[in-house]
């Protein structure tokens, strides 16, 4: 009887998770339509849908330019970045088996920023051959390299005898992030006036410069990192019991760690390259979803992608409407929400984590 009851509870949780994913998918579509129709244009959601369905008269020429050349690339890029940051946070929390792991908090984003700033500042000098070779992919590739190096160093420092220390991970992340920021500051000191203005706004996170070209540069890297997600879910579920237990369950632990680290570095690097530093998405979204869909990564990872993308779209709408016609950096919005949320998690978990 107990086994039947447990089976029913598991089935109920699965149905709840699938329902939540379906609702999040519908919410993502609404967020996209809301974003492209919010602003100075008079076009409504129904007008945009009618135009996409083939009715040219539904939108004026001016509205079509605003929506399809400015707002739609911005919404798509925002969704991709939000999804990549949320999924990266979910994977890191599962891999390190703690609720405080996040690319922004443990220095991965700082390492990716260092790589991106190196290309921006030195692209006309020392890094010119690399930029000429890779073209529009030079910036994401440099950010990926910086994020990957930081992630590998973090894992090596925080893991001993197969166990990852939460306190060591956080302290090492702070140290690596500070070192990356120091090197980034040195590069900014070398920048000219135009580069300095661009880097100042970029460092706080923004989707203001979203274009189809940036989507073409970042989307392939982000989407390729997502391809591995269905194959990682079972391993991440098993590794929550410990690496030894996961190994005895038939999970190739070392391969899983390698794929997870490379995937997180690639997704975070591509996101940082085109949007700058946007923090706390990767720590807020997984915690919200675990209360709704549970800890099963088969459902948690796709749900994180959908919710993370939607939340960043709404944050971007706030960033460009709160002080219109000016625009706030989106990183300010996410930090204002995510900072208190992180403190709440820290206070809630500190006794269990011995912090």
Secondary structure, DSSP 8 states (H G I E B T S, - for coil): -HHHHHHHHHHHHHHHHHHHHHHHHHHHHHHHHHHHTSSS----HHHHHHHHTT-GGGS-HHHHHIIIIIIHHHHHHHHHHHHHHHHHHHHHHHHHTSTT--TTTTTHHHHHHHHHHHHHHHTTTTTHHHHHHHTTHHHHHHHHHHHHHHHHHHHHHHEETTEE-HHHHHHHHHHHHHHHHHHHHHHHHH--HHHHHHHHHHHT---TT--HHHHHHHHHHHHHHHHTHHHHHHHHHHHTT-HHHHHHTT--HHHHHHHHHHHHHHHHHHHHHHH----SHHHHHHHHHHHHH-S-HHHHHHHHHHHHHHHHHHHHHHHHHTTTTS---HHHHHHHHHHHHHHHHHHHHHHHHT-
